[in-house]
Amino acid sequence: MYKNILLPTDGLGKCQHGTCHGVMLAKGLKAKVTAVCITGKLTSQDILKIYDSNQLVTASDARRAKEALAGADAAKKEEAGKALEVAKKMCDSAGVPCELSHLPGEAPADGILKVAAEKSCDLIFISTHGNPGVFGSLFGTVATKILSHSRIPVLVHHCGGPS
């Protein structure tokens, strides 16, 4: 039925529980997993911390700020690598083929949908914590955005597992 399941992950806390369920689903269906980690753009607060106008006086200050920005991007890439490694280990231990994908600089829902299309996935397995908070209630969660915009089936897993 499904041959290539997109499994978004951040590799943290309850998300690992959801990743495990996605891998077990893929195993049961004899499907491949495409694990994806989307790392968003730096927030305006992140950039303001790096480019503090009170400290940018000389050319060397600007150079240090650019290096700090590159360091922040490298940290996001490392974070994604760790998250994807968790999914890869789960897939390997279950005998499920796995392709890894990191997409930097995207909004999570947009990135997930983009990778699903690029990798020809036929199901998106997404975990949700079920607690949208104020911003999620006002603007929609990643899961609701994917549900409303996806052209392929979406399976939403409530990840109430261990933290």
mmCIF file of the C-alpha atoms, coordinates in Angstrom:
data_MODEL
# 
_entry.id   MODEL 
# 
loop_
_atom_site.group_PDB 
_atom_site.id 
_atom_site.type_symbol 
_atom_site.label_atom_id 
_atom_site.label_alt_id 
_atom_site.label_comp_id 
_atom_site.label_asym_id 
_atom_site.label_entity_id 
_atom_site.label_seq_id 
_atom_site.pdbx_PDB_ins_code 
_atom_site.Cartn_x 
_atom_site.Cartn_y 
_atom_site.Cartn_z 
_atom_site.occupancy 
_atom_site.B_iso_or_equiv 
_atom_site.pdbx_formal_charge 
_atom_site.auth_seq_id 
_atom_site.auth_comp_id 
_atom_site.auth_asym_id 
_atom_site.auth_atom_id 
_atom_site.pdbx_PDB_model_num 
ATOM 1   C CA . MET A 1 1   ? 0.000  0.000  0.000  1.00 0.00 ? 1   MET A CA 1 
ATOM 2   C CA . TYR A 1 2   ? 2.498  2.642  1.159  1.00 0.00 ? 2   TYR A CA 1 
ATOM 3   C CA . LYS A 1 3   ? 6.088  2.276  -0.048 1.00 0.00 ? 3   LYS A CA 1 
ATOM 4   C CA . ASN A 1 4   ? 7.828  5.473  1.081  1.00 0.00 ? 4   ASN A CA 1 
ATOM 5   C CA . ILE A 1 5   ? 6.789  7.024  4.390  1.00 0.00 ? 5   ILE A CA 1 
ATOM 6   C CA . LEU A 1 6   ? 7.977  10.522 5.241  1.00 0.00 ? 6   LEU A CA 1 
ATOM 7   C CA . LEU A 1 7   ? 8.879  10.701 8.911  1.00 0.00 ? 7   LEU A CA 1 
ATOM 8   C CA . PRO A 1 8   ? 9.606  14.238 10.175 1.00 0.00 ? 8   PRO A CA 1 
ATOM 9   C CA . THR A 1 9   ? 11.703 14.299 13.331 1.00 0.00 ? 9   THR A CA 1 
ATOM 10  C CA . ASP A 1 10  ? 13.540 16.640 15.623 1.00 0.00 ? 10  ASP A CA 1 
ATOM 11  C CA . GLY A 1 11  ? 14.978 13.684 17.551 1.00 0.00 ? 11  GLY A CA 1 
ATOM 12  C CA . LEU A 1 12  ? 13.971 15.054 20.918 1.00 0.00 ? 12  LEU A CA 1 
ATOM 13  C CA . GLY A 1 13  ? 11.834 13.851 23.816 1.00 0.00 ? 13  GLY A CA 1 
ATOM 14  C CA . LYS A 1 14  ? 8.389  12.647 22.852 1.00 0.00 ? 14  LYS A CA 1 
ATOM 15  C CA . CYS A 1 15  ? 9.313  12.921 19.174 1.00 0.00 ? 15  CYS A CA 1 
ATOM 16  C CA . GLN A 1 16  ? 11.499 9.819  19.569 1.00 0.00 ? 16  GLN A CA 1 
ATOM 17  C CA . HIS A 1 17  ? 8.418  7.889  20.680 1.00 0.00 ? 17  HIS A CA 1 
ATOM 18  C CA . GLY A 1 18  ? 6.578  8.996  17.536 1.00 0.00 ? 18  GLY A CA 1 
ATOM 19  C CA . THR A 1 19  ? 9.577  8.157  15.365 1.00 0.00 ? 19  THR A CA 1 
ATOM 20  C CA . CYS A 1 20  ? 9.585  4.651  16.789 1.00 0.00 ? 20  CYS A CA 1 
ATOM 21  C CA . HIS A 1 21  ? 5.900  4.229  15.890 1.00 0.00 ? 21  HIS A CA 1 
ATOM 22  C CA . GLY A 1 22  ? 6.545  5.491  12.364 1.00 0.00 ? 22  GLY A CA 1 
ATOM 23  C CA . VAL A 1 23  ? 9.391  3.025  11.920 1.00 0.00 ? 23  VAL A CA 1 
ATOM 24  C CA . MET A 1 24  ? 7.236  0.153  13.205 1.00 0.00 ? 24  MET A CA 1 
ATOM 25  C CA . LEU A 1 25  ? 4.480  1.135  10.756 1.00 0.00 ? 25  LEU A CA 1 
ATOM 26  C CA . ALA A 1 26  ? 7.011  1.123  7.909  1.00 0.00 ? 26  ALA A CA 1 
ATOM 27  C CA . LYS A 1 27  ? 8.274  -2.292 8.998  1.00 0.00 ? 27  LYS A CA 1 
ATOM 28  C CA . GLY A 1 28  ? 4.740  -3.694 9.069  1.00 0.00 ? 28  GLY A CA 1 
ATOM 29  C CA . LEU A 1 29  ? 4.050  -2.318 5.588  1.00 0.00 ? 29  LEU A CA 1 
ATOM 30  C CA . LYS A 1 30  ? 7.513  -3.291 4.267  1.00 0.00 ? 30  LYS A CA 1 
ATOM 31  C CA . ALA A 1 31  ? 8.005  0.344  3.339  1.00 0.00 ? 31  ALA A CA 1 
ATOM 32  C CA . LYS A 1 32  ? 11.011 2.635  3.214  1.00 0.00 ? 32  LYS A CA 1 
ATOM 33  C CA . VAL A 1 33  ? 11.328 5.572  5.629  1.00 0.00 ? 33  VAL A CA 1 
ATOM 34  C CA . THR A 1 34  ? 12.421 8.987  4.479  1.00 0.00 ? 34  THR A CA 1 
ATOM 35  C CA . ALA A 1 35  ? 13.405 10.716 7.710  1.00 0.00 ? 35  ALA A CA 1 
ATOM 36  C CA . VAL A 1 36  ? 13.507 14.491 7.510  1.00 0.00 ? 36  VAL A CA 1 
ATOM 37  C CA . CYS A 1 37  ? 14.620 17.193 9.894  1.00 0.00 ? 37  CYS A CA 1 
ATOM 38  C CA . ILE A 1 38  ? 13.666 20.746 9.043  1.00 0.00 ? 38  ILE A CA 1 
ATOM 39  C CA . THR A 1 39  ? 15.752 23.443 10.679 1.00 0.00 ? 39  THR A CA 1 
ATOM 40  C CA . GLY A 1 40  ? 14.129 26.824 10.357 1.00 0.00 ? 40  GLY A CA 1 
ATOM 41  C CA . LYS A 1 41  ? 15.684 30.156 9.713  1.00 0.00 ? 41  LYS A CA 1 
ATOM 42  C CA . LEU A 1 42  ? 17.282 32.009 12.556 1.00 0.00 ? 42  LEU A CA 1 
ATOM 43  C CA . THR A 1 43  ? 14.719 34.053 14.437 1.00 0.00 ? 43  THR A CA 1 
ATOM 44  C CA . SER A 1 44  ? 14.969 37.812 14.590 1.00 0.00 ? 44  SER A CA 1 
ATOM 45  C CA . GLN A 1 45  ? 15.958 37.470 18.256 1.00 0.00 ? 45  GLN A CA 1 
ATOM 46  C CA . ASP A 1 46  ? 18.791 35.088 17.302 1.00 0.00 ? 46  ASP A CA 1 
ATOM 47  C CA . ILE A 1 47  ? 20.063 37.547 14.705 1.00 0.00 ? 47  ILE A CA 1 
ATOM 48  C CA . LEU A 1 48  ? 19.796 40.511 17.077 1.00 0.00 ? 48  LEU A CA 1 
ATOM 49  C CA . LYS A 1 49  ? 21.890 38.619 19.644 1.00 0.00 ? 49  LYS A CA 1 
ATOM 50  C CA . ILE A 1 50  ? 24.549 37.947 17.010 1.00 0.00 ? 50  ILE A CA 1 
ATOM 51  C CA . TYR A 1 51  ? 24.426 41.411 15.425 1.00 0.00 ? 51  TYR A CA 1 
ATOM 52  C CA . ASP A 1 52  ? 24.171 43.546 18.545 1.00 0.00 ? 52  ASP A CA 1 
ATOM 53  C CA . SER A 1 53  ? 24.396 47.062 17.109 1.00 0.00 ? 53  SER A CA 1 
ATOM 54  C CA . ASN A 1 54  ? 25.984 48.334 20.340 1.00 0.00 ? 54  ASN A CA 1 
ATOM 55  C CA . GLN A 1 55  ? 28.932 46.015 19.774 1.00 0.00 ? 55  GLN A CA 1 
ATOM 56  C CA . LEU A 1 56  ? 29.364 46.465 16.008 1.00 0.00 ? 56  LEU A CA 1 
ATOM 57  C CA . VAL A 1 57  ? 31.890 49.271 15.924 1.00 0.00 ? 57  VAL A CA 1 
ATOM 58  C CA . THR A 1 58  ? 34.845 48.017 13.928 1.00 0.00 ? 58  THR A CA 1 
ATOM 59  C CA . ALA A 1 59  ? 35.344 45.757 10.904 1.00 0.00 ? 59  ALA A CA 1 
ATOM 60  C CA . SER A 1 60  ? 36.622 43.016 13.205 1.00 0.00 ? 60  SER A CA 1 
ATOM 61  C CA . ASP A 1 61  ? 33.350 43.231 15.197 1.00 0.00 ? 61  ASP A CA 1 
ATOM 62  C CA . ALA A 1 62  ? 31.403 42.673 11.974 1.00 0.00 ? 62  ALA A CA 1 
ATOM 63  C CA . ARG A 1 63  ? 33.700 39.757 11.075 1.00 0.00 ? 63  ARG A CA 1 
ATOM 64  C CA . ARG A 1 64  ? 33.085 38.167 14.488 1.00 0.00 ? 64  ARG A CA 1 
ATOM 65  C CA . ALA A 1 65  ? 29.331 38.617 14.033 1.00 0.00 ? 65  ALA A CA 1 
ATOM 66  C CA . LYS A 1 66  ? 29.486 36.872 10.636 1.00 0.00 ? 66  LYS A CA 1 
ATOM 67  C CA . GLU A 1 67  ? 31.474 34.042 12.207 1.00 0.00 ? 67  GLU A CA 1 
ATOM 68  C CA . ALA A 1 68  ? 28.882 33.770 14.981 1.00 0.00 ? 68  ALA A CA 1 
ATOM 69  C CA . LEU A 1 69  ? 26.135 33.570 12.361 1.00 0.00 ? 69  LEU A CA 1 
ATOM 70  C CA . ALA A 1 70  ? 28.000 30.776 10.574 1.00 0.00 ? 70  ALA A CA 1 
ATOM 71  C CA . GLY A 1 71  ? 28.424 29.048 13.932 1.00 0.00 ? 71  GLY A CA 1 
ATOM 72  C CA . ALA A 1 72  ? 24.676 29.242 14.564 1.00 0.00 ? 72  ALA A CA 1 
ATOM 73  C CA . ASP A 1 73  ? 23.998 27.649 11.172 1.00 0.00 ? 73  ASP A CA 1 
ATOM 74  C CA . ALA A 1 74  ? 26.548 24.920 11.915 1.00 0.00 ? 74  ALA A CA 1 
ATOM 75  C CA . ALA A 1 75  ? 24.862 24.243 15.268 1.00 0.00 ? 75  ALA A CA 1 
ATOM 76  C CA . LYS A 1 76  ? 21.489 23.788 13.521 1.00 0.00 ? 76  LYS A CA 1 
ATOM 77  C CA . LYS A 1 77  ? 23.095 21.390 11.037 1.00 0.00 ? 77  LYS A CA 1 
ATOM 78  C CA . GLU A 1 78  ? 24.638 19.399 13.900 1.00 0.00 ? 78  GLU A CA 1 
ATOM 79  C CA . GLU A 1 79  ? 21.283 19.306 15.712 1.00 0.00 ? 79  GLU A CA 1 
ATOM 80  C CA . ALA A 1 80  ? 19.629 17.961 12.553 1.00 0.00 ? 80  ALA A CA 1 
ATOM 81  C CA . GLY A 1 81  ? 22.354 15.332 12.178 1.00 0.00 ? 81  GLY A CA 1 
ATOM 82  C CA . LYS A 1 82  ? 21.720 14.076 15.699 1.00 0.00 ? 82  LYS A CA 1 
ATOM 83  C CA . ALA A 1 83  ? 17.959 13.937 15.153 1.00 0.00 ? 83  ALA A CA 1 
ATOM 84  C CA . LEU A 1 84  ? 18.348 12.046 11.890 1.00 0.00 ? 84  LEU A CA 1 
ATOM 85  C CA . GLU A 1 85  ? 20.831 9.643  13.473 1.00 0.00 ? 85  GLU A CA 1 
ATOM 86  C CA . VAL A 1 86  ? 18.168 8.662  16.029 1.00 0.00 ? 86  VAL A CA 1 
ATOM 87  C CA . ALA A 1 87  ? 15.756 7.801  13.196 1.00 0.00 ? 87  ALA A CA 1 
ATOM 88  C CA . LYS A 1 88  ? 18.489 5.970  11.269 1.00 0.00 ? 88  LYS A CA 1 
ATOM 89  C CA . LYS A 1 89  ? 19.394 3.805  14.267 1.00 0.00 ? 89  LYS A CA 1 
ATOM 90  C CA . MET A 1 90  ? 15.728 2.926  14.826 1.00 0.00 ? 90  MET A CA 1 
ATOM 91  C CA . CYS A 1 91  ? 15.326 1.988  11.166 1.00 0.00 ? 91  CYS A CA 1 
ATOM 92  C CA . ASP A 1 92  ? 18.535 -0.053 11.138 1.00 0.00 ? 92  ASP A CA 1 
ATOM 93  C CA . SER A 1 93  ? 17.559 -1.980 14.260 1.00 0.00 ? 93  SER A CA 1 
ATOM 94  C CA . ALA A 1 94  ? 14.119 -2.742 12.743 1.00 0.00 ? 94  ALA A CA 1 
ATOM 95  C CA . GLY A 1 95  ? 15.546 -3.655 9.342  1.00 0.00 ? 95  GLY A CA 1 
ATOM 96  C CA . VAL A 1 96  ? 13.729 -0.785 7.596  1.00 0.00 ? 96  VAL A CA 1 
ATOM 97  C CA . PRO A 1 97  ? 15.417 0.990  4.666  1.00 0.00 ? 97  PRO A CA 1 
ATOM 98  C CA . CYS A 1 98  ? 15.973 4.643  5.492  1.00 0.00 ? 98  CYS A CA 1 
ATOM 99  C CA . GLU A 1 99  ? 16.899 7.755  3.560  1.00 0.00 ? 99  GLU A CA 1 
ATOM 100 C CA . LEU A 1 100 ? 17.908 10.868 5.513  1.00 0.00 ? 100 LEU A CA 1 
ATOM 101 C CA . SER A 1 101 ? 17.124 14.426 4.514  1.00 0.00 ? 101 SER A CA 1 
ATOM 102 C CA . HIS A 1 102 ? 17.957 17.728 6.183  1.00 0.00 ? 102 HIS A CA 1 
ATOM 103 C CA . LEU A 1 103 ? 16.294 20.855 4.887  1.00 0.00 ? 103 LEU A CA 1 
ATOM 104 C CA . PRO A 1 104 ? 17.606 24.084 6.412  1.00 0.00 ? 104 PRO A CA 1 
ATOM 105 C CA . GLY A 1 105 ? 15.978 27.485 6.342  1.00 0.00 ? 105 GLY A CA 1 
ATOM 106 C CA . GLU A 1 106 ? 12.375 26.398 5.843  1.00 0.00 ? 106 GLU A CA 1 
ATOM 107 C CA . ALA A 1 107 ? 9.230  26.684 7.884  1.00 0.00 ? 107 ALA A CA 1 
ATOM 108 C CA . PRO A 1 108 ? 8.532  23.174 9.243  1.00 0.00 ? 108 PRO A CA 1 
ATOM 109 C CA . ALA A 1 109 ? 5.227  22.531 7.444  1.00 0.00 ? 109 ALA A CA 1 
ATOM 110 C CA . ASP A 1 110 ? 6.480  23.940 4.141  1.00 0.00 ? 110 ASP A CA 1 
ATOM 111 C CA . GLY A 1 111 ? 9.696  21.952 4.385  1.00 0.00 ? 111 GLY A CA 1 
ATOM 112 C CA . ILE A 1 112 ? 7.916  18.704 5.197  1.00 0.00 ? 112 ILE A CA 1 
ATOM 113 C CA . LEU A 1 113 ? 5.578  19.094 2.221  1.00 0.00 ? 113 LEU A CA 1 
ATOM 114 C CA . LYS A 1 114 ? 8.487  20.027 -0.041 1.00 0.00 ? 114 LYS A CA 1 
ATOM 115 C CA . VAL A 1 115 ? 10.541 16.956 0.916  1.00 0.00 ? 115 VAL A CA 1 
ATOM 116 C CA . ALA A 1 116 ? 7.480  14.699 0.615  1.00 0.00 ? 116 ALA A CA 1 
ATOM 117 C CA . ALA A 1 117 ? 7.053  15.844 -2.991 1.00 0.00 ? 117 ALA A CA 1 
ATOM 118 C CA . GLU A 1 118 ? 10.772 15.735 -3.871 1.00 0.00 ? 118 GLU A CA 1 
ATOM 119 C CA . LYS A 1 119 ? 11.253 12.232 -2.456 1.00 0.00 ? 119 LYS A CA 1 
ATOM 120 C CA . SER A 1 120 ? 7.983  10.850 -3.893 1.00 0.00 ? 120 SER A CA 1 
ATOM 121 C CA . CYS A 1 121 ? 6.624  9.895  -0.489 1.00 0.00 ? 121 CYS A CA 1 
ATOM 122 C CA . ASP A 1 122 ? 3.158  8.368  -0.447 1.00 0.00 ? 122 ASP A CA 1 
ATOM 123 C CA . LEU A 1 123 ? 2.385  8.913  3.260  1.00 0.00 ? 123 LEU A CA 1 
ATOM 124 C CA . ILE A 1 124 ? 3.394  11.510 5.836  1.00 0.00 ? 124 ILE A CA 1 
ATOM 125 C CA . PHE A 1 125 ? 3.556  10.141 9.384  1.00 0.00 ? 125 PHE A CA 1 
ATOM 126 C CA . ILE A 1 126 ? 3.630  13.093 11.744 1.00 0.00 ? 126 ILE A CA 1 
ATOM 127 C CA . SER A 1 127 ? 3.616  13.132 15.518 1.00 0.00 ? 127 SER A CA 1 
ATOM 128 C CA . THR A 1 128 ? 1.889  15.813 17.519 1.00 0.00 ? 128 THR A CA 1 
ATOM 129 C CA . HIS A 1 129 ? 1.935  16.596 21.207 1.00 0.00 ? 129 HIS A CA 1 
ATOM 130 C CA . GLY A 1 130 ? -1.713 17.623 21.123 1.00 0.00 ? 130 GLY A CA 1 
ATOM 131 C CA . ASN A 1 131 ? -1.017 20.833 23.038 1.00 0.00 ? 131 ASN A CA 1 
ATOM 132 C CA . PRO A 1 132 ? -0.986 23.700 20.545 1.00 0.00 ? 132 PRO A CA 1 
ATOM 133 C CA . GLY A 1 133 ? -0.590 26.499 23.078 1.00 0.00 ? 133 GLY A CA 1 
ATOM 134 C CA . VAL A 1 134 ? -1.709 30.024 22.284 1.00 0.00 ? 134 VAL A CA 1 
ATOM 135 C CA . PHE A 1 135 ? 0.260  30.411 19.045 1.00 0.00 ? 135 PHE A CA 1 
ATOM 136 C CA . GLY A 1 136 ? -0.844 27.030 17.734 1.00 0.00 ? 136 GLY A CA 1 
ATOM 137 C CA . SER A 1 137 ? -4.443 27.844 18.522 1.00 0.00 ? 137 SER A CA 1 
ATOM 138 C CA . LEU A 1 138 ? -4.212 31.193 16.755 1.00 0.00 ? 138 LEU A CA 1 
ATOM 139 C CA . PHE A 1 139 ? -2.022 30.331 13.777 1.00 0.00 ? 139 PHE A CA 1 
ATOM 140 C CA . GLY A 1 140 ? -2.294 26.544 13.480 1.00 0.00 ? 140 GLY A CA 1 
ATOM 141 C CA . THR A 1 141 ? 0.169  23.835 14.365 1.00 0.00 ? 141 THR A CA 1 
ATOM 142 C CA . VAL A 1 142 ? 2.592  22.119 12.002 1.00 0.00 ? 142 VAL A CA 1 
ATOM 143 C CA . ALA A 1 143 ? 0.290  19.079 11.952 1.00 0.00 ? 143 ALA A CA 1 
ATOM 144 C CA . THR A 1 144 ? -2.806 21.113 11.048 1.00 0.00 ? 144 THR A CA 1 
ATOM 145 C CA . LYS A 1 145 ? -0.937 22.967 8.313  1.00 0.00 ? 145 LYS A CA 1 
ATOM 146 C CA . ILE A 1 146 ? 0.264  19.695 6.819  1.00 0.00 ? 146 ILE A CA 1 
ATOM 147 C CA . LEU A 1 147 ? -3.215 18.164 7.054  1.00 0.00 ? 147 LEU A CA 1 
ATOM 148 C CA . SER A 1 148 ? -4.760 21.123 5.263  1.00 0.00 ? 148 SER A CA 1 
ATOM 149 C CA . HIS A 1 149 ? -2.120 21.436 2.508  1.00 0.00 ? 149 HIS A CA 1 
ATOM 150 C CA . SER A 1 150 ? -0.901 17.902 1.793  1.00 0.00 ? 150 SER A CA 1 
ATOM 151 C CA . ARG A 1 151 ? -1.816 16.207 -1.454 1.00 0.00 ? 151 ARG A CA 1 
ATOM 152 C CA . ILE A 1 152 ? -0.833 12.816 -0.082 1.00 0.00 ? 152 ILE A CA 1 
ATOM 153 C CA . PRO A 1 153 ? -2.291 10.956 2.909  1.00 0.00 ? 153 PRO A CA 1 
ATOM 154 C CA . VAL A 1 154 ? -1.222 12.106 6.373  1.00 0.00 ? 154 VAL A CA 1 
ATOM 155 C CA . LEU A 1 155 ? -1.276 9.920  9.466  1.00 0.00 ? 155 LEU A CA 1 
ATOM 156 C CA . VAL A 1 156 ? -1.235 11.946 12.668 1.00 0.00 ? 156 VAL A CA 1 
ATOM 157 C CA . HIS A 1 157 ? 0.165  10.166 15.705 1.00 0.00 ? 157 HIS A CA 1 
ATOM 158 C CA . HIS A 1 158 ? -0.492 11.588 19.166 1.00 0.00 ? 158 HIS A CA 1 
ATOM 159 C CA . CYS A 1 159 ? 2.863  11.149 20.793 1.00 0.00 ? 159 CYS A CA 1 
ATOM 160 C CA . GLY A 1 160 ? 1.992  10.936 24.424 1.00 0.00 ? 160 GLY A CA 1 
ATOM 161 C CA . GLY A 1 161 ? 4.961  8.685  25.066 1.00 0.00 ? 161 GLY A CA 1 
ATOM 162 C CA . PRO A 1 162 ? 7.838  9.165  27.460 1.00 0.00 ? 162 PRO A CA 1 
ATOM 163 C CA . SER A 1 163 ? 9.579  12.546 27.490 1.00 0.00 ? 163 SER A CA 1 
# 
